[in-house]
Amino acid sequence: MKKVVLLLLISFNFCSISFGQDFSFDELAKMRSFLYPKFESYVHDKGYTLNHLEYNDNCTVFRNGSNVISYCKYYDDGFSYHNHVAIKFETADKDQYEKIKKQVVSTMDYYKTKMRRFTNEHYLEHIYVNDVMSVHMYDIAYRNDDKPYYEIEVFSIYSGH
């Protein structure tokens, strides 16, 4: 009986550890270099499930509650001719966003902030760069909604990933 209880406790601990964990900036940056099958396994282990595909953006979107993470593949047809992977993480949790933003600010150089206003939405875009990647952080609010949501987009500047 003690062994069964011990096994149940151990199983429960593994499930609770892997389900619904937040992402750190280091994880988001690391996932940028993953091939798609590895990315998919990684986010499934975090409790995310496939939500939909965005064909125009070449993105596969996964959801866990109100959090969304996307794997987007772009082909740069400019001078570098590389495939680029961007990781987009969206959340309605301001604390989670601020935690990741602190990690970005401490490891990357500030580039600029843009403000955009449209009829139904406005957002601030904070851009940080280093030698290999760019991070765009969005504070997005809709006109009829007093709760903004946040997006962090991590992508390469000139590398093959």
DSSP file (Angstrom, degrees, kcal/mol; ACC not computed):
  #  RESIDUE AA STRUCTURE BP1 BP2  ACC     N-H-->O    O-->H-N    N-H-->O    O-->H-N    TCO  KAPPA ALPHA  PHI   PSI    X-CA   Y-CA   Z-CA
    1    1 A M     >        0   0    0      0, 0.0     4,-2.2     0, 0.0     5,-0.2   0.000 360.0 360.0 360.0 -40.3    0.0    0.0    0.0
    2    2 A K  H  >  +     0   0    0      1,-0.2     4,-2.5     2,-0.2     5,-0.2   0.871 360.0  53.2 -63.5 -36.3    2.8    2.4    0.8
    3    3 A K  H  > S+     0   0    0      2,-0.2     4,-2.6     1,-0.2    -1,-0.2   0.891 108.1  49.7 -66.7 -38.6    4.4    1.7   -2.6
    4    4 A V  H  > S+     0   0    0      2,-0.2     4,-2.4     1,-0.2    -2,-0.2   0.925 112.5  47.0 -64.9 -45.1    1.1    2.6   -4.4
    5    5 A V  H  X S+     0   0    0     -4,-2.2     4,-2.5     2,-0.2    -2,-0.2   0.917 112.5  50.2 -62.8 -43.4    0.8    5.8   -2.4
    6    6 A L  H  X S+     0   0    0     -4,-2.5     4,-2.6     1,-0.2    -2,-0.2   0.918 110.5  49.5 -61.2 -44.6    4.4    6.7   -3.1
    7    7 A L  H  X S+     0   0    0     -4,-2.6     4,-2.7     1,-0.2    -1,-0.2   0.898 110.9  50.1 -62.0 -40.8    4.0    6.0   -6.8
    8    8 A L  H  X S+     0   0    0     -4,-2.4     4,-2.7     2,-0.2    -2,-0.2   0.914 111.6  48.1 -64.0 -42.5    0.9    8.2   -6.9
    9    9 A L  H  X S+     0   0    0     -4,-2.5     4,-2.3     2,-0.2    -2,-0.2   0.916 113.1  47.4 -64.4 -42.5    2.7   11.0   -5.2
   10   10 A I  H  X S+     0   0    0     -4,-2.6     4,-2.1     2,-0.2    -2,-0.2   0.927 113.2  48.6 -64.2 -44.4    5.6   10.8   -7.5
   11   11 A S  H  X S+     0   0    0     -4,-2.7     4,-2.3     1,-0.2    -2,-0.2   0.921 111.5  49.7 -60.8 -45.1    3.4   10.7  -10.6
   12   12 A F  H  X S+     0   0    0     -4,-2.7     4,-2.6     1,-0.2    -1,-0.2   0.898 109.5  52.0 -62.1 -40.8    1.4   13.7   -9.4
   13   13 A N  H  X S+     0   0    0     -4,-2.3     4,-1.8     2,-0.2    -1,-0.2   0.905 109.9  48.3 -63.6 -41.8    4.6   15.6   -8.7
   14   14 A F  H  X S+     0   0    0     -4,-2.1     4,-1.9     2,-0.2    -1,-0.2   0.907 113.3  48.3 -65.2 -40.3    5.9   15.0  -12.3
   15   15 A C  H  X S+     0   0    0     -4,-2.3     4,-1.7     1,-0.2    -2,-0.2   0.922 112.8  46.7 -65.4 -43.8    2.6   16.0  -13.8
   16   16 A S  H  < S+     0   0    0     -4,-2.6    -1,-0.2     1,-0.2    -2,-0.2   0.812 111.4  52.6 -72.0 -27.6    2.4   19.2  -11.8
   17   17 A I  H  < S+     0   0    0     -4,-1.8    -1,-0.2    -5,-0.2    -2,-0.2   0.903 116.7  36.7 -71.9 -40.7    5.9   20.1  -12.5
   18   18 A S  H >< S+     0   0    0     -4,-1.9     3,-0.6    -5,-0.2     2,-0.5   0.678  97.3  92.2 -89.3 -16.3    5.6   19.8  -16.3
   19   19 A F  T 3< S-     0   0    0     -4,-1.7    28,-0.3     1,-0.2    27,-0.1  -0.682 102.1 -14.2 -88.7 122.8    2.1   21.1  -16.8
   20   20 A G  T 3  S+     0   0    0     26,-2.1    -1,-0.2    -2,-0.5    27,-0.2   0.740  81.1 166.7  71.2  26.8    1.6   24.7  -17.5
   21   21 A Q    <   -     0   0    0     -3,-0.6    -1,-0.2    25,-0.4     2,-0.1  -0.419  36.1-113.4 -73.0 151.0    5.0   26.1  -16.6
   22   22 A D        -     0   0    0     -2,-0.1     2,-0.4     1,-0.1    -1,-0.1  -0.334  27.5-119.3 -73.8 163.2    5.9   29.6  -17.7
   23   23 A F        -     0   0    0     -2,-0.1     2,-0.2     4,-0.0    77,-0.1  -0.824  18.7-145.2-102.6 146.4    8.6   30.2  -20.3
   24   24 A S     >  -     0   0    0     -2,-0.4     4,-2.1     1,-0.1     5,-0.2  -0.618  29.2-109.3 -97.9 167.0   11.8   32.2  -19.5
   25   25 A F  H  > S+     0   0    0     -2,-0.2     4,-2.7     1,-0.2     5,-0.2   0.900 120.0  56.4 -63.0 -39.5   13.5   34.4  -22.1
   26   26 A D  H  > S+     0   0    0      1,-0.2     4,-2.3     2,-0.2    -1,-0.2   0.897 107.5  48.8 -59.7 -39.7   16.4   31.9  -22.3
   27   27 A E  H  > S+     0   0    0      2,-0.2     4,-2.8     1,-0.2    -1,-0.2   0.930 110.9  49.4 -65.2 -44.8   13.9   29.1  -23.2
   28   28 A L  H  X S+     0   0    0     -4,-2.1     4,-0.8     1,-0.2    -2,-0.2   0.914 113.4  46.7 -60.8 -42.4   12.2   31.3  -25.9
   29   29 A A  H  < S+     0   0    0     -4,-2.7     3,-0.4     1,-0.2     4,-0.4   0.890 113.6  48.5 -66.4 -39.4   15.6   32.2  -27.3
   30   30 A K  H >< S+     0   0    0     -4,-2.3     3,-1.7    -5,-0.2     4,-0.3   0.895 104.8  58.5 -67.7 -40.3   16.8   28.5  -27.3
   31   31 A M  H >< S+     0   0    0     -4,-2.8     3,-1.3     1,-0.3    -1,-0.2   0.734  89.6  74.6 -64.0 -21.3   13.5   27.3  -28.9
   32   32 A R  T 3< S+     0   0    0     -4,-0.8    -1,-0.3    -3,-0.4    -2,-0.2   0.793  97.2  47.5 -59.6 -28.8   14.3   29.5  -31.9
   33   33 A S  T <  S+     0   0    0     -3,-1.7    -1,-0.3    -4,-0.4    -2,-0.2   0.468  90.4 108.7 -93.8  -2.0   17.0   27.1  -32.9
   34   34 A F  S <  S-     0   0    0     -3,-1.3     2,-0.2    -4,-0.3    -3,-0.0  -0.453  71.5-122.4 -73.3 144.2   14.8   23.9  -32.5
   35   35 A L    >>  -     0   0    0     -2,-0.1     4,-2.1     1,-0.1     3,-0.6  -0.534  40.2 -99.6 -73.5 157.3   13.6   22.0  -35.5
   36   36 A Y  H 3> S+     0   0    0      1,-0.2     4,-2.9     2,-0.2     5,-0.2   0.860 119.5  53.4 -54.6 -45.5    9.8   21.8  -35.5
   37   37 A P  H 3> S+     0   0    0      0, 0.0     4,-2.1     0, 0.0    -1,-0.2   0.894 111.5  46.9 -59.4 -37.3    9.4   18.3  -34.0
   38   38 A K  H <> S+     0   0    0     -3,-0.6     4,-2.3     2,-0.2    -2,-0.2   0.908 112.5  49.8 -68.9 -41.1   11.6   19.2  -31.1
   39   39 A F  H  X S+     0   0    0     -4,-2.1     4,-2.5     2,-0.2     5,-0.3   0.934 110.1  51.1 -59.6 -46.9    9.7   22.4  -30.5
   40   40 A E  H  X S+     0   0    0     -4,-2.9     4,-2.2     1,-0.2    -2,-0.2   0.917 111.8  46.3 -59.5 -45.7    6.4   20.6  -30.6
   41   41 A S  H  X S+     0   0    0     -4,-2.1     4,-2.2    -5,-0.2    -1,-0.2   0.902 111.2  53.5 -62.5 -41.1    7.5   18.0  -28.0
   42   42 A Y  H  X S+     0   0    0     -4,-2.3     4,-0.7     1,-0.2    -2,-0.2   0.925 112.5  41.6 -62.2 -47.0    8.9   20.8  -25.8
   43   43 A V  H  <>S+     0   0    0     -4,-2.5     5,-2.4     1,-0.2     3,-0.3   0.839 111.4  56.3 -74.2 -31.0    5.7   22.8  -25.7
   44   44 A H  H ><5S+     0   0    0     -4,-2.2     3,-1.8    -5,-0.3    -1,-0.2   0.913 104.1  54.4 -62.0 -40.3    3.6   19.6  -25.3
   45   45 A D  H 3<5S+     0   0    0     -4,-2.2    -1,-0.2     1,-0.3    -2,-0.2   0.745 104.4  55.6 -64.1 -22.6    5.7   18.8  -22.2
   46   46 A K  T 3<5S-     0   0    0     -4,-0.7   -26,-2.1    -3,-0.3   -25,-0.4   0.401 127.8 -98.3 -89.1   1.5    4.8   22.2  -20.9
   47   47 A G  T < 5S+     0   0    0     -3,-1.8     2,-0.3     1,-0.3    -3,-0.2   0.565  78.1 137.3  96.3   8.9    1.0   21.5  -21.2
   48   48 A Y      < -     0   0    0     -5,-2.4     2,-0.3    16,-0.1    -1,-0.3  -0.660  33.5-161.8 -90.8 145.3    0.4   23.3  -24.5
   49   49 A T  E     -A   63   0A   0     14,-2.3    14,-2.8    -2,-0.3     2,-0.1  -0.903  33.7 -87.0-124.3 155.0   -1.8   21.7  -27.2
   50   50 A L  E     +A   62   0A   0     -2,-0.3    12,-0.3    12,-0.2     3,-0.1  -0.382  44.5 172.9 -61.0 129.8   -2.1   22.5  -30.9
   51   51 A N  E     -     0   0A   0     10,-3.3     2,-0.3     1,-0.4    11,-0.2   0.825  52.5 -45.2-105.6 -55.2   -4.6   25.2  -31.5
   52   52 A H  E     -A   61   0A   0      9,-1.3     9,-2.8     2,-0.0    -1,-0.4  -0.979  46.6-106.8-167.8 172.4   -4.5   26.2  -35.2
   53   53 A L  E     -A   60   0A   0     -2,-0.3     2,-0.6     7,-0.2     7,-0.2  -0.897  16.3-152.4-110.7 142.2   -2.3   26.9  -38.2
   54   54 A E  E  >> -A   59   0A   0      5,-2.9     5,-2.2    -2,-0.4     4,-0.8  -0.903  11.9-175.1-114.3 100.4   -1.8   30.4  -39.6
   55   55 A Y  T  45S+     0   0    0     -2,-0.6     3,-0.4     1,-0.2    -1,-0.2   0.864  79.8  54.4 -67.5 -37.8   -1.0   29.8  -43.3
   56   56 A N  T  45S+     0   0    0      1,-0.2    -1,-0.2     2,-0.1    -2,-0.0   0.872 119.2  34.3 -64.8 -35.6   -0.3   33.5  -44.1
   57   57 A D  T  45S-     0   0    0     -3,-0.2    -1,-0.2     2,-0.1    -2,-0.2   0.437 104.6-126.9 -96.9  -0.7    2.3   33.7  -41.4
   58   58 A N  T  <5 +     0   0    0     -4,-0.8    15,-2.2    -3,-0.4     2,-0.4   0.916  61.0 146.2  53.5  46.1    3.6   30.2  -41.7
   59   59 A C  E   < -AB  54  72A   0     -5,-2.2    -5,-2.9    13,-0.2     2,-0.5  -0.889  46.5-152.0-117.9 143.9    2.9   29.7  -38.0
   60   60 A T  E     -AB  53  71A   0     11,-2.1    11,-2.3    -2,-0.4     2,-0.5  -0.976  24.3-152.6-109.3 126.5    1.8   26.7  -35.9
   61   61 A V  E     -AB  52  70A   0     -9,-2.8   -10,-3.3    -2,-0.5    -9,-1.3  -0.868  12.5-172.1-112.6 130.0    0.0   28.0  -32.8
   62   62 A F  E     -AB  50  69A   0      7,-2.9     7,-2.4    -2,-0.5     2,-0.4  -0.899   8.2-159.1-117.6 147.3   -0.2   26.1  -29.4
   63   63 A R  E     +AB  49  68A   0    -14,-2.8   -14,-2.3    -2,-0.3     2,-0.3  -0.964  20.8 177.6-131.8 144.4   -2.4   27.1  -26.5
   64   64 A N  E >  S- B   0  67A   0      3,-2.6     3,-1.9    -2,-0.4     2,-0.3  -0.820  74.3 -55.7-139.7  99.1   -2.4   26.5  -22.7
   65   65 A G  T 3  S-     0   0    0     -2,-0.3    -1,-0.1     1,-0.3   -45,-0.0  -0.530 121.3 -18.2  66.1-125.6   -5.3   28.4  -21.2
   66   66 A S  T 3  S+     0   0    0     -2,-0.3     2,-0.3    -3,-0.1    -1,-0.3   0.475 119.4  96.2 -91.9  -2.2   -4.9   32.1  -22.1
   67   67 A N  E <   -B   64   0A   0     -3,-1.9    -3,-2.6    24,-0.1     2,-0.4  -0.699  54.0-170.9 -90.1 141.5   -1.2   31.6  -23.0
   68   68 A V  E     -BC  63  90A   0     22,-2.6    22,-3.4    -2,-0.3     2,-0.4  -0.992   8.0-172.7-132.5 136.3   -0.2   31.1  -26.7
   69   69 A I  E     -BC  62  89A   0     -7,-2.4    -7,-2.9    -2,-0.4     2,-0.4  -0.998   9.6-165.5-129.8 137.6    3.1   30.1  -28.2
   70   70 A S  E     -BC  61  88A   0     18,-2.7    18,-1.9    -2,-0.4     2,-0.6  -0.934  17.3-151.2-126.7 144.5    3.8   30.0  -31.9
   71   71 A Y  E     -BC  60  87A   0    -11,-2.3   -11,-2.1    -2,-0.4     2,-0.4  -0.966  26.0-176.2-110.9 112.6    6.5   28.5  -34.1
   72   72 A C  E     -BC  59  86A   0     14,-2.7    14,-3.0    -2,-0.6     2,-0.5  -0.939  11.7-160.0-119.6 132.1    6.8   30.7  -37.3
   73   73 A K  E     - C   0  85A   0    -15,-2.2     2,-0.3    -2,-0.4    12,-0.2  -0.945  12.1-178.1-116.1 125.3    9.1   30.0  -40.2
   74   74 A Y  E     - C   0  84A   0     10,-3.5    10,-3.4    -2,-0.5     2,-0.6  -0.888  20.5-142.0-119.6 149.2   10.0   32.7  -42.6
   75   75 A Y  E     - C   0  83A   0     -2,-0.3     2,-0.9     8,-0.2     8,-0.2  -0.963  15.2-144.6-110.6 120.0   12.1   32.6  -45.8
   76   76 A D        -     0   0    0      6,-2.9     5,-0.4    -2,-0.6     6,-0.3  -0.741  18.5-179.8 -84.3 108.6   14.3   35.7  -46.2
   77   77 A D        +     0   0    0     -2,-0.9    -1,-0.1     4,-0.1     6,-0.0   0.147  57.2  87.3 -96.5  20.2   14.4   36.3  -49.9
   78   78 A G  S    S-     0   0    0      4,-0.1    -2,-0.0     0, 0.0     0, 0.0   0.459 107.8 -48.4 -86.1-129.2   16.6   39.4  -49.5
   79   79 A F  S    S+     0   0    0      1,-0.2    -2,-0.0     2,-0.0    -3,-0.0   0.781 131.1  50.3 -83.0 -27.6   20.3   39.2  -49.3
   80   80 A S  S    S-     0   0    0      2,-0.1    -1,-0.2    79,-0.0    -3,-0.1   0.760  79.2-154.6 -90.0 -23.6   20.9   36.4  -46.8
   81   81 A Y        +     0   0    0     -5,-0.4     2,-0.3     1,-0.2    -4,-0.1   0.913  43.1 141.3  50.7  51.9   18.6   33.7  -48.3
   82   82 A H        -     0   0    0     -6,-0.3    -6,-2.9    77,-0.1     2,-0.4  -0.867  56.5-118.8-118.8 153.3   18.1   32.0  -44.9
   83   83 A N  E     -C   75   0A   0     -2,-0.3     2,-0.4    77,-0.3    -8,-0.2  -0.786  34.2-158.3 -83.8 136.1   15.1   30.4  -43.3
   84   84 A H  E     -C   74   0A   0    -10,-3.4   -10,-3.5    -2,-0.4     2,-0.5  -0.944   7.7-154.1-119.7 139.4   14.3   32.2  -40.1
   85   85 A V  E     -C   73   0A   0     76,-1.3    71,-0.5    -2,-0.4     2,-0.4  -0.949  10.3-168.7-111.1 130.4   12.3   30.8  -37.1
   86   86 A A  E     -C   72   0A   0    -14,-3.0   -14,-2.7    -2,-0.5     2,-0.5  -0.952   9.2-152.4-116.1 139.6   10.5   33.2  -34.9
   87   87 A I  E     -CD  71 154A   0     67,-2.4    67,-2.8    -2,-0.4     2,-0.5  -0.954  12.1-167.1-109.5 124.8    9.0   32.2  -31.6
   88   88 A K  E     -CD  70 153A   0    -18,-1.9   -18,-2.7    -2,-0.5     2,-0.5  -0.956   3.9-172.5-115.1 127.8    6.0   34.2  -30.4
   89   89 A F  E     -CD  69 152A   0     63,-2.9    63,-2.8    -2,-0.5     2,-0.4  -0.982   4.7-173.7-120.5 124.7    4.7   34.0  -26.9
   90   90 A E  E     +CD  68 151A   0    -22,-3.4   -22,-2.6    -2,-0.5     2,-0.3  -0.939   9.5 163.7-120.2 140.1    1.4   35.7  -26.0
   91   91 A T  E     - D   0 150A   0     59,-2.5    59,-3.2    -2,-0.4   -24,-0.1  -0.989  39.1-149.3-149.7 154.6   -0.1   36.1  -22.5
   92   92 A A  S    S+     0   0    0     -2,-0.3     2,-0.9    57,-0.2   -25,-0.1   0.406  75.7 102.3 -97.5  -3.1   -2.7   38.1  -20.6
   93   93 A D     >  -     0   0    0      1,-0.2     4,-2.1    57,-0.1     5,-0.2  -0.731  54.0-168.4 -88.3 104.8   -0.6   37.7  -17.4
   94   94 A K  H  > S+     0   0    0     -2,-0.9     4,-2.9     1,-0.2     5,-0.2   0.873  86.0  55.4 -61.9 -38.5    1.2   41.0  -16.9
   95   95 A D  H  > S+     0   0    0      2,-0.2     4,-2.1     1,-0.2    -1,-0.2   0.906 108.3  48.0 -62.4 -41.4    3.5   39.6  -14.2
   96   96 A Q  H  > S+     0   0    0      2,-0.2     4,-2.0     1,-0.2    -1,-0.2   0.920 112.9  48.6 -64.4 -43.8    4.7   36.8  -16.5
   97   97 A Y  H  X S+     0   0    0     -4,-2.1     4,-2.8     1,-0.2    -2,-0.2   0.929 111.4  49.4 -60.5 -46.8    5.3   39.4  -19.3
   98   98 A E  H  X S+     0   0    0     -4,-2.9     4,-2.3     1,-0.2    -1,-0.2   0.858 107.8  55.1 -63.7 -35.0    7.2   41.7  -16.9
   99   99 A K  H  X S+     0   0    0     -4,-2.1     4,-1.4    -5,-0.2    -1,-0.2   0.932 112.4  41.9 -62.9 -46.0    9.3   38.8  -15.7
  100  100 A I  H  X S+     0   0    0     -4,-2.0     4,-2.2     1,-0.2    -2,-0.2   0.899 111.7  56.0 -67.7 -40.1   10.4   37.9  -19.2
  101  101 A K  H  X S+     0   0    0     -4,-2.8     4,-2.9     1,-0.2     5,-0.2   0.895 104.1  53.6 -60.5 -40.2   10.9   41.6  -20.0
  102  102 A K  H  X S+     0   0    0     -4,-2.3     4,-1.9     1,-0.2    -1,-0.2   0.902 108.8  49.8 -60.0 -40.7   13.3   42.0  -17.1
  103  103 A Q  H  X S+     0   0    0     -4,-1.4     4,-0.8     2,-0.2    -2,-0.2   0.897 112.5  47.1 -65.1 -40.1   15.3   39.1  -18.5
  104  104 A V  H >X S+     0   0    0     -4,-2.2     4,-1.9     1,-0.2     3,-1.0   0.945 111.6  49.9 -65.3 -48.5   15.4   40.7  -22.0
  105  105 A V  H 3< S+     0   0    0     -4,-2.9    -1,-0.2     1,-0.3    -2,-0.2   0.847 110.2  51.4 -60.1 -35.7   16.4   44.1  -20.6
  106  106 A S  H 3< S+     0   0    0     -4,-1.9    -1,-0.3    -5,-0.2    -2,-0.2   0.685 120.4  31.8 -77.9 -16.6   19.2   42.6  -18.6
  107  107 A T  H << S+     0   0    0     -3,-1.0     2,-0.3    -4,-0.8    -2,-0.2   0.543 114.2  51.9-117.8  -9.0   20.8   40.7  -21.5
  108  108 A M  S  < S-     0   0    0     -4,-1.9     2,-0.4    -5,-0.1    22,-0.2  -0.831  78.5-105.6-129.5 165.3   20.1   42.8  -24.6
  109  109 A D  E     -E  129   0A   0     20,-2.5    20,-2.6    -2,-0.3     2,-0.2  -0.724  34.9-116.4 -91.5 137.7   20.5   46.4  -25.8
  110  110 A Y  E     +E  128   0A   0     -2,-0.4    18,-0.2    18,-0.2     3,-0.1  -0.504  34.6 174.1 -68.5 136.5   17.6   48.7  -26.1
  111  111 A Y  E     -     0   0A   0     16,-3.0     2,-0.3     1,-0.3    17,-0.2   0.784  50.9 -50.5-109.7 -60.2   16.9   49.7  -29.7
  112  112 A K  E     -E  127   0A   0     15,-1.1    15,-2.9     2,-0.0     2,-0.4  -0.981  37.2-124.5-169.7 168.0   13.7   51.7  -29.8
  113  113 A T  E     -E  126   0A   0     -2,-0.3     2,-0.4    13,-0.2    13,-0.2  -0.990  22.1-166.3-124.1 133.8   10.0   51.9  -28.8
  114  114 A K  E     -E  125   0A   0     11,-2.6    11,-3.1    -2,-0.4     2,-0.5  -0.927   6.3-154.6-117.8 144.0    7.2   52.5  -31.3
  115  115 A M  E     -E  124   0A   0     -2,-0.4     2,-0.4     9,-0.2     9,-0.2  -0.976  11.9-172.6-116.8 133.5    3.6   53.4  -30.5
  116  116 A R  E     -E  123   0A   0      7,-2.6     7,-2.3    -2,-0.5     2,-0.4  -0.974   4.3-169.0-124.4 138.6    0.8   52.5  -32.9
  117  117 A R  E     +E  122   0A   0     -2,-0.4     5,-0.2     5,-0.2     2,-0.2  -0.994  10.7 170.1-128.9 127.7   -2.8   53.5  -32.7
  118  118 A F        -     0   0    0      3,-3.4    -2,-0.0    -2,-0.4     0, 0.0  -0.686  50.7 -90.9-121.4 177.9   -5.5   52.1  -34.9
  119  119 A T  S    S+     0   0    0     -2,-0.2     3,-0.1     1,-0.2    -1,-0.0   0.920 123.0  18.8 -57.8 -46.2   -9.3   52.4  -34.7
  120  120 A N  S    S+     0   0    0      1,-0.1    23,-2.6    22,-0.1     2,-0.3   0.488 128.3  28.7-108.7  -4.5   -9.8   49.4  -32.4
  121  121 A E  E     - F   0 142A   0     21,-0.3    -3,-3.4    22,-0.1     2,-0.3  -0.990  50.1-170.2-151.1 158.9   -6.4   48.9  -30.9
  122  122 A H  E     +EF 117 141A   0     19,-2.3    19,-2.5    -2,-0.3     2,-0.3  -0.980  13.7 179.6-143.6 156.0   -3.2   50.5  -29.9
  123  123 A Y  E     -EF 116 140A   0     -7,-2.3    -7,-2.6    -2,-0.3     2,-0.4  -0.998  25.7-133.6-154.6 156.1    0.1   49.1  -28.8
  124  124 A L  E     -EF 115 139A   0     15,-1.7    15,-2.1    -2,-0.3     2,-0.5  -0.925  20.9-159.3-104.8 135.9    3.6   49.9  -27.6
  125  125 A E  E     -EF 114 138A   0    -11,-3.1   -11,-2.6    -2,-0.4     2,-0.5  -0.969   3.3-166.3-119.7 117.2    6.4   47.9  -29.2
  126  126 A H  E     -EF 113 137A   0     11,-3.0    11,-2.8    -2,-0.5     2,-0.5  -0.896   9.6-158.5-103.0 127.9    9.7   47.7  -27.4
  127  127 A I  E     +EF 112 136A   0    -15,-2.9   -16,-3.0    -2,-0.5   -15,-1.1  -0.921  12.6 178.3-115.8 129.7   12.6   46.5  -29.5
  128  128 A Y  E     -EF 110 135A   0      7,-2.5     7,-3.0    -2,-0.5     2,-0.3  -0.957   8.1-176.0-125.6 145.4   15.8   45.0  -28.1
  129  129 A V  E     +EF 109 134A   0    -20,-2.6   -20,-2.5    -2,-0.3     2,-0.2  -0.934  14.7 173.3-137.6 158.7   18.8   43.6  -30.1
  130  130 A N        -     0   0    0      3,-1.9   -22,-0.1    -2,-0.3   -23,-0.0  -0.739  59.4 -70.5-141.2-161.9   22.1   41.8  -29.8
  131  131 A D  S    S+     0   0    0     -2,-0.2    27,-0.2     1,-0.2     3,-0.1   0.737 127.1  22.7 -70.0 -22.1   24.4   40.4  -32.4
  132  132 A V  S    S+     0   0    0      1,-0.2    25,-1.9    25,-0.1    27,-0.5   0.621 119.5  31.2-121.5 -17.3   22.2   37.4  -33.3
  133  133 A M  E     - G   0 156A   0     23,-0.3    -3,-1.9    24,-0.1     2,-0.4  -0.946  51.8-145.3-145.3 164.4   18.6   38.2  -32.4
  134  134 A S  E     -FG 129 155A   0     21,-3.1    21,-2.4    -2,-0.3     2,-0.5  -0.977  12.9-158.1-126.6 140.8   16.0   40.8  -32.1
  135  135 A V  E     -FG 128 154A   0     -7,-3.0    -7,-2.5    -2,-0.4     2,-0.5  -0.984   3.2-166.1-123.7 124.1   13.2   40.7  -29.5
  136  136 A H  E     -FG 127 153A   0     17,-2.5    17,-2.8    -2,-0.5     2,-0.5  -0.944   5.3-166.2-110.0 126.7   10.0   42.7  -30.0
  137  137 A M  E     -FG 126 152A   0    -11,-2.8   -11,-3.0    -2,-0.5     2,-0.4  -0.959   6.5-162.5-118.2 123.3    7.8   43.1  -26.9
  138  138 A Y  E     -FG 125 151A   0     13,-3.2    13,-1.9    -2,-0.5     2,-0.6  -0.888  18.1-164.7-113.3 134.0    4.2   44.3  -27.4
  139  139 A D  E     -FG 124 150A   0    -15,-2.1   -15,-1.7    -2,-0.4     2,-0.4  -0.973  28.3-172.2-106.7 110.5    1.8   45.8  -24.9
  140  140 A I  E     +FG 123 149A   0      9,-2.8     9,-2.3    -2,-0.6     2,-0.4  -0.899  12.2 177.2-116.8 131.9   -1.5   45.5  -26.8
  141  141 A A  E     -F  122   0A   0    -19,-2.5   -19,-2.3    -2,-0.4     2,-0.3  -0.994  17.4-144.4-133.2 139.7   -4.9   47.0  -25.8
  142  142 A Y  E >   -F  121   0A   0     -2,-0.4     3,-1.4     3,-0.4   -21,-0.3  -0.729  26.0-116.2 -99.5 153.9   -8.2   46.9  -27.6
  143  143 A R  T 3  S+     0   0    0    -23,-2.6   -22,-0.1    -2,-0.3    -1,-0.1   0.866 112.0  36.1 -58.6 -44.0  -10.7   49.8  -27.4
  144  144 A N  T 3  S+     0   0    0    -24,-0.3     2,-0.5     1,-0.0    -1,-0.3   0.253 107.0  77.3 -96.6  13.5  -13.5   48.0  -25.7
  145  145 A D    <   -     0   0    0     -3,-1.4    -3,-0.4     1,-0.1    -1,-0.0  -0.980  55.6-165.8-128.2 121.9  -11.3   45.9  -23.4
  146  146 A D  S    S+     0   0    0     -2,-0.5    -1,-0.1    -5,-0.1    -3,-0.0   0.480  73.9  79.5 -84.6  -1.0   -9.6   47.3  -20.3
  147  147 A K  S    S-     0   0    0     -5,-0.0    -5,-0.2     0, 0.0    -1,-0.1  -0.908  70.3-156.6-108.7 109.3   -7.3   44.2  -20.0
  148  148 A P        -     0   0    0      0, 0.0     2,-0.3     0, 0.0    -7,-0.2  -0.292   4.3-142.8 -74.2 165.5   -4.3   44.3  -22.4
  149  149 A Y  E     - G   0 140A   0     -9,-2.3    -9,-2.8   -56,-0.0     2,-0.3  -0.876  11.6-135.9-125.2 167.0   -2.4   41.3  -23.6
  150  150 A Y  E     -DG  91 139A   0    -59,-3.2   -59,-2.5    -2,-0.3     2,-0.4  -0.907  12.3-166.7-128.9 144.9    1.3   41.0  -24.2
  151  151 A E  E     -DG  90 138A   0    -13,-1.9   -13,-3.2    -2,-0.3     2,-0.5  -0.997   4.8-166.2-134.9 138.1    3.4   39.4  -26.9
  152  152 A I  E     -DG  89 137A   0    -63,-2.8   -63,-2.9    -2,-0.4     2,-0.5  -0.992   9.9-169.9-120.6 123.2    7.1   38.6  -27.0
  153  153 A E  E     -DG  88 136A   0    -17,-2.8   -17,-2.5    -2,-0.5     2,-0.5  -0.966   0.9-170.8-119.3 123.0    8.6   37.8  -30.4
  154  154 A V  E     +DG  87 135A   0    -67,-2.8   -67,-2.4    -2,-0.5     2,-0.3  -0.952  19.5 151.1-115.4 121.8   12.1   36.4  -30.6
  155  155 A F  E     - G   0 134A   0    -21,-2.4   -21,-3.1    -2,-0.5   -69,-0.2  -0.966  41.2 -98.4-147.6 165.8   13.7   36.1  -34.0
  156  156 A S  E     - G   0 133A   0    -71,-0.5   -23,-0.3    -2,-0.3   -24,-0.1  -0.361  14.3-153.8 -82.9 160.6   17.1   36.1  -35.7
  157  157 A I  S    S-     0   0    0    -25,-1.9    -1,-0.1    -2,-0.1   -24,-0.1   0.870  85.0 -17.4 -94.9 -58.4   18.7   39.0  -37.4
  158  158 A Y  S    S+     0   0    0    -26,-0.3   -25,-0.1   -27,-0.2   -26,-0.1   0.369 104.4 106.0-132.3   3.4   21.1   37.4  -39.9
  159  159 A S  S    S-     0   0    0    -27,-0.5    -3,-0.1     1,-0.1   -77,-0.1  -0.263  79.4-107.3 -86.2 174.5   21.6   33.8  -38.8
  160  160 A G              0   0    0      1,-0.2   -77,-0.3   -78,-0.1    -1,-0.1   0.473 360.0 360.0 -77.6  -2.7   20.2   30.6  -40.3
  161  161 A H              0   0    0    -77,-0.1   -76,-1.3   -79,-0.1    -5,-0.2   0.348 360.0 360.0-119.5 360.0   17.8   30.2  -37.4
